[in-house]
Amino acid sequence: MVRLALPLFAASLALLASPALADDAARGRAIDAYAALAEREYAQAVASAESLQISIRAFLAAPSATTLASARRAWSASHEVYGRTEVFRFAGGPIDDVHPVTGEQGPEGRINAWPVDEAFLDYVAGSSTGGLIADRSLPITAETLVGKNGAEDETQVTLGFHAIEFLLWGQDRNPGGPGNRPSSDYVAGDPIRDRRRACLELITRLLVDDLSAVAKEWKREPGRYASSFLALSPPVALGQALSGAASLAGFELAAERIGVPLSSGGQEDEESCFSDTTHRDLAANVAGIVIGLTGDGGAPGLLSALGPEPVADIRARLARIQELVGGIEPPFDRILSTPADDPRRIHLQVLEGELLGLAGALQRAGSAADIQVTIGTGG
């Protein structure tokens, strides 16, 4: 019988009791794949926003129910592509962090800010001549829209996806469906309609510009964010990347996008309240988390830098979350007024809990691998 010396025996038990850790090469591959994924996903977000821009220009050239429907479809498609990139938020990257040279905040608040105070931008029920668009003392310029965006209140949104969403759909006053702004709102020849046309075209152009600026930072070129990210030590780089996924799951999705509207009961607190596509937003966000953690196209995900035991737990949680988010019954806003025992509300609450659980699991997995994973709230 072979007898182990006591220190060696104790060390062997410790190895058996703790999860195996990925080696430096595996961590390096995970970091490289994460940067490549970010570059690819943001490039796709830019391309889809450019397609949206083409559809909106076609709509403005010939406003009709058909061209408006086409622009709306393009908006939904583009917003879903962008939704997959949100796994890169809260991770110290160019989308929402302070630029080290200019000191400017990342453009996330110009790209996807919500909720939207509709009356600040355009007419609403009970105020047919209200909003920035009707205020002819203000020129419809990029400077005006940028300067007014969230200047006095974060709900005074004049830029990004949800300002465009409101301009395409109008207020959602239909309990069973989305808003129904008429295409005639964009027929040229009237001063206010012409301002609305200019506003929609300009907001869309600024959206493309802002997404393009973020996409450029993920190119592997000197002076770009990607270069500085890849130069970080593996524990720091992985900590930032995993913190982004954990924060998106545990704070942004669970607390802000599910918890707040469930608590308030108001459709104004759901993300895409004008188009009634919030359930698709959540699915896109979850898809981004899954790709970021598990990999895409044969490339390794962030989980490849962790030990096998926590990875198995996280994969199981991801599978449950995917099933739950796919089972949300639209429209999202109808769930908000349901009683506490309604199965649809309970379904969302279970999803909320699973997202919080995923964030905690990522923190524990990071701790076991000597990687600091935090859950932040962004800028």
Residue, then its C-alpha position, 0 to 999 in steps of 0.5 A: m500500500v502506498r502511503l502519501a506524505l501528509p502535506l502531499f495528501a492534504a494538497s491532493l484532497a484540496l485539488l479534488a475539492s476545488p474546481a480545476l482552473a483554466d490555464d493561461a492559454a485558455r484565458g488568453r483565447a477567451i479574452d481574444a475571442y471576446a474582443a473579436l465577438a465585440e468587433r463582429e457584433y458591433a459591426q452587425a449593429v452598424a449594418s442593421a442601423e444603416s438598413l434602418q436608415i435606408s428604410i426610413r429614407a424610403f418611407l420619407a420619400a413616399p409616406s404610406a402604410t406600406t413604407l411605414a410598415s417596412a420602416r417599423r420592421a427595419w427598426s425592430a430588426s436593428h434594435e434586436v441586433y443592437g440588443r445582442t451587443e448589450v452584453f458588452r455594457f457595464a464592462g468598462g468599454p467604449i459603449d458606456d465608460v468615460h473615454p480616457v482621452t476626451g473624458e466624455q461619457g460613452p454614447e449608450g445614453r444617445i443610443n438606447a435611452w428609455p423611458v421616453d417622455e413622449a410629450f417632450l418630443d412630439y404631440v400626444a393625446g390631449s396635447s396635439t401641438g406640444g413637444l420639441i417638434a412643434d416648437r418652431s423657435l427651436p431649429i431641428t439640428a443635430e446640436t438641438l437634439v444632442g443638447k436636449n437629450g436628457a438635459e433636464d430629465e433622463t426621460q427627455v429623450t431626443l436621440g436613439f432607438h426609442a426616440i425613433e420608435f416613438l416617431l414611427w409608432g406614436q403613443d401606445r394607447n391600444p391595450g392589445g397592440p402597439g401604437n398606430r401613428p398614421s403615415s400621413d404624419y410624414v407627408a411633406g408640405d406642412p411646417i410641423r410635418d416637415r420638422r417631424r420628417a427632418c427630426l426622424e431622418l436626423i435622429t436615425r443618422l446620429l444613431v448610425d454615427d454613434l454606433s459606428a463610433v463604438a464599432k471603431e473602438w473595437k477594431r484592433e488598431p493602435g489607439r483603439y479601445a480593443s488594443s488597450f483591452l487586450a493589453l490588460s492582465p487576464p484576470v482584469a480583462l476577464g473580470q471586466a467582461l464577466s462583470g458586464a454579463a453579470s450586470l446586464a443579467g442581475f441589474e439591467l434585465a432583472a431589476e430595471r427591465i423586468g422588476v421596475p415595470l412589474s412593480s409600477g404596473g405602468q407600460e411607460d416603464e417597459e423598454s419598447c412600449f410603443s412597438d410592443t416588442t419588449h419581449r423580443d428585446l429581452a430575448a435579444n439581450v439573453a442571446g447576447i449573454v449566451i453568446g458572450l459566455t458560451g462562444d459563437g461559431g466555434a470560438p470559445g466563450l468567457l466560460s472557457a476561462l473558468g473551472p468545469e463545476p461552475v461552468a456546468d451550473i452556469r450553463a444550466r442556468l442559461a438554459r432555464i433563462q432561454e426557455l423562460v424568455g422564449g415563453i413570455e406571452p406578448p404583449f409585455d404591457r398586458i402582464l403589468s396589470t395582472p394580479a399577483d397570482d396570474p401565471r404570466r406575472i409569475h413567469l416574469q418573476v421566475l425569469e427575474g429570479e433566474l437572472l439574479g441567480l445567474a449574476g450571483a453564479l458568475q460572481r462565485a465562479g469568478s471568485a473561485a478563479d481569482i477573478q473579480v466580478t462585480i454587478g454595477t449599474g452603469g453610468 
